Amino acid sequence: MLRPAITVPRLAGLVCAIALLHVVWLYRRSVVDWQSRQFGGTDHQPAEGGGGDSAEAEELIAAGNKTLGFGEILVISLDYRTDRQDALSLVGDLSGLNFTMLRGVPGEETLKSPAVPSDTALRPAELGCWRSHVNAWKHVLESGVETALILEDDADWHVNIKDQMRLLSQNMMRHGSPLLMPNGGTEMVKEKGKEGVLAPYTLDWDIFWVGQCVQANNREGGKRPGFTYKDTAGPYNDEPQSDFKEELLIHGVDYDKGEKSMRVVAEASGPACTTGYAVTRTGAHRLLYNLGYLGPQAPVDLQLLSLCARRELRTIWIAPPLISSWVIGTGPDSDTKNTTERIDDPNNPAKGASKIGEGSARREVAKLWGVGDNKVPRR
């Protein structure tokens, strides 16, 4: 008797193989559909003269991965701030992000450091903040990554942060780094990372500010180079603060005339606060030498501001920023100073808020998982 050409086990295996190929096809189609929505076509249109190859598509997709396209996301947190660490675990899980937690340094541990001048005017808490960021730059070098996003533990962002970063990456690849544009920073050389390393935001910078709290815009010496784009993934719902509106206006976008949800990426001239910023490996080298080995001369964010303003570091920023600090208006808001700042919001009885506004990931955590009166963030 003849045996059938295809046995039941073989048929089952064939069906499984076809199903797997169908899943792969659907995934690739979803990527193409997403690109079509973002770029207005089925293929990414690169900057003039660009290659438009699959490597760029990979970089674009990488911008929406668990580390937002950076080698790592580093979070600085003092041991006792378990409240913030718990919040970040929740917010990270909601956003699909992975963090590497770095121990914040208590100020008292820095007082015997030879790098700290004996007559320093910095308070212990400011010294601890300085050393915590120095340790983050040191970690970048020791871990071998090409880039890292450094966050403080009170950071907040939009629930659509991954889509926001893909849009940013798309525009960075289309326009290139502002530092390589005409009138960009001095002695700027296009850099490439290790072979095979993805660079969704290019590597032609030392620091990329994505979470400055204020910025001193360049009012003298001409406009620093940059480009603007519409953020359709996570538009800001509240009116931007005046310095961010001014930066938009410098680059031709008038918020008050109805040009909403626009962002500008430009060479930075004076960012303050270290809530969220990225560094390249080259940037980590420069920071570790000039601010770590040679010691602090001022609070770390103000020293960075000064270096940016003098173009002694290659820095860019995005405004309005994508990262904001979460403020509840009580002592625990700051680990370096006492603050009475409060953001009053009638829709949030806990009066906790960030400048992200609607779509804040911390608010969404409370809405999703809070019970009873806990459906509003209290820390």
Residue pairs with C-beta under 8 A, 6 or more apart in sequence:
6 14
31 57
31 61
32 42
35 41
35 42
35 43
35 44
35 57
35 60
36 42
38 166
38 167
38 170
39 45
39 170
43 52
44 52
44 56
44 57
44 60
44 170
44 173
45 52
45 174
46 52
46 56
46 173
46 174
47 173
47 174
47 175
47 176
50 56
50 173
50 174
55 198
56 173
58 198
59 69
59 169
59 173
59 198
59 199
59 200
60 166
60 169
60 170
60 173
60 200
61 166
62 69
62 169
62 198
62 200
63 69
63 162
63 165
63 166
63 168
63 169
63 200
63 201
64 162
64 163
64 165
64 166
65 162
66 96
66 97
66 98
67 73
67 97
67 98
67 149
68 97
68 149
68 161
68 162
68 165
69 147
69 165
69 169
69 198
69 200
69 201
70 145
70 147
70 148
70 149
70 278
71 140
71 143
71 145
71 146
71 147
71 148
72 100
72 140
72 143
72 145
72 148
72 149
73 97
73 98
73 99
73 100
73 148
73 149
73 151
74 99
74 100
74 102
74 136
74 139
74 140
74 148
74 149
74 150
74 151
75 88
75 99
75 100
75 101
75 102
75 151
75 152
75 153
75 155
76 102
76 104
76 132
76 133
76 136
76 150
76 151
76 152
76 153
77 84
77 85
77 88
77 101
77 102
77 103
77 104
77 152
77 153
78 103
78 104
78 106
78 128
78 153
78 335
79 103
79 104
81 104
81 153
81 335
83 332
83 379
84 153
84 154
84 379
85 101
85 153
87 153
87 326
87 362
87 365
87 379
88 99
88 153
88 155
90 365
90 369
91 156
91 361
91 362
91 365
92 98
92 99
94 159
94 361
94 364
94 365
94 368
95 157
95 159
95 161
95 162
95 361
96 162
97 161
99 151
100 139
102 132
102 135
102 136
102 139
103 132
103 135
104 128
104 129
104 132
104 153
104 335
105 128
105 131
105 132
105 135
106 124
106 128
107 123
107 124
107 125
107 126
107 127
107 128
107 129
108 124
108 128
109 128
109 131
110 116
110 124
110 127
110 128
110 130
110 131
111 124
111 127
113 131
113 295
115 292
115 293
115 294
115 295
115 296
116 122
116 127
116 295
116 296
117 295
120 127
120 296
122 130
122 296
122 298
122 299
123 336
125 335
125 336
125 337
126 296
126 299
126 300
126 336
127 296
128 335
128 336
129 274
129 299
129 300
129 335
129 336
130 291
130 296
130 299
130 300
133 150
133 274
133 291
133 300
134 287
134 288
134 291
134 292
136 148
136 150
137 279
137 283
137 284
137 287
137 288
137 292
138 284
138 288
138 292
139 148
140 148
140 279
140 281
140 284
141 281
141 284
141 285
141 288
145 281
146 193
146 194
146 197
146 199
146 203
146 280
146 281
147 199
147 201
147 203
147 278
147 279
147 280
147 281
148 278
148 279
148 284
149 210
149 276
149 277
149 278
150 274
150 276
150 277
150 278
150 279
151 211
151 275
151 276
151 323
152 274
152 275
152 276
152 325
154 275
154 325
154 326
154 327
154 333
155 211
155 275
155 276
155 323
155 324
155 325
155 326
156 323
156 324
156 325
156 326
156 354
156 356
156 360
156 361
156 362
157 276
157 322
157 323
157 324
157 356
157 360
157 361
158 164
158 233
158 234
158 322
158 356
158 359
158 360
158 361
159 234
159 359
159 360
159 361
159 364
160 233
160 234
160 359
161 234
161 322
161 361
163 233
163 234
164 231
164 233
164 234
164 322
165 200
165 322
166 233
167 229
167 231
167 232
167 233
168 201
168 265
168 318
168 322
169 200
169 201
171 227
171 229
171 265
172 200
172 201
172 202
172 265
173 200
173 202
175 181
175 227
175 265
176 202
176 204
177 184
177 188
177 202
177 204
177 205
177 316
178 184
178 224
178 225
178 226
178 227
178 265
178 266
178 267
178 316
179 185
179 188
179 204
179 205
179 225
179 267
179 314
179 316
180 188
180 190
180 204
181 225
181 226
182 225
183 222
183 223
183 224
183 225
184 224
184 225
184 267
185 267
185 311
185 314
185 315
186 311
188 204
188 314
189 204
190 204
191 203
191 204
191 280
191 282
192 199
192 203
193 199
193 203
193 281
201 208
201 278
203 280
203 282
204 314
205 280
205 283
205 314
205 315
205 316
206 279
206 280
206 282
206 283
206 286
206 287
206 313
206 314
206 315
207 268
207 277
207 278
207 279
207 283
207 287
207 304
207 308
207 313
207 314
207 315
207 316
208 277
208 278
208 279
208 315
208 316
208 317
208 318
209 215
209 268
209 271
209 276
209 277
209 315
209 316
209 317
209 318
209 321
210 276
210 277
210 278
210 317
210 318
210 321
210 322
210 323
211 273
211 274
211 275
211 276
211 277
211 321
211 322
211 323
211 324
211 325
212 271
212 272
212 273
212 275
212 277
212 317
212 319
212 321
213 272
213 273
213 275
213 324
213 325
214 241
214 243
214 271
214 272
214 273
215 243
215 244
215 247
215 268
215 269
215 270
215 271
215 272
215 317
215 319
216 243
216 269
216 270
216 271
216 272
216 305
216 309
217 243
217 246
217 247
217 250
217 269
217 270
218 224
218 250
218 269
218 270
223 250
223 251
224 266
224 267
224 268
224 269
225 266
225 267
226 251
226 264
226 265
226 266
226 267
226 316
227 251
227 264
227 265
227 266
228 248
228 251
228 252
228 253
228 262
228 263
228 264
228 265
229 262
229 263
229 265
230 261
230 262
230 263
231 261
231 262
231 263
232 261
234 322
234 359
235 260
235 261
236 261
236 320
236 355
236 356
236 357
237 357
237 358
237 359
238 355
238 357
238 358
239 245
239 255
240 248
240 255
240 319
240 320
241 320
241 355
243 319
244 319
244 320
244 321
245 255
245 256
247 264
247 266
247 319
248 254
248 255
248 259
248 262
248 263
248 264
248 319
249 255
250 264
251 264
251 266
253 259
253 262
253 264
255 262
263 318
263 319
263 320
264 318
264 319
265 316
265 317
265 318
266 316
266 317
266 319
267 315
267 316
268 308
268 315
268 316
268 317
269 308
269 309
270 305
270 308
270 309
271 277
271 301
271 304
271 305
271 308
271 315
271 317
272 301
272 302
272 305
273 301
273 325
274 300
274 301
274 304
275 323
275 324
275 325
276 321
276 322
276 323
279 287
283 313
283 314
286 313
287 313
290 307
291 300
291 303
291 304
296 303
297 303
298 306
299 336
304 313
307 313
307 315
308 315
320 355
321 355
324 354
324 355
324 356
325 354
326 352
326 353
326 354
326 362
326 377
327 333
327 341
327 342
327 343
327 352
327 353
327 354
328 342
328 350
328 351
328 352
328 377
328 378
328 379
329 339
329 340
329 341
329 342
329 343
329 351
329 352
331 338
331 339
332 379
333 339
333 341
342 351
343 351
343 352
343 353
343 354
344 351
345 351
345 353
348 363
348 376
348 377
349 373
349 376
350 376
350 377
350 378
352 362
352 376
352 377
352 378
352 379
353 360
353 363
354 360
354 362
362 377
363 376
363 377
365 377
366 374
366 375
366 376
366 377
367 375
370 376
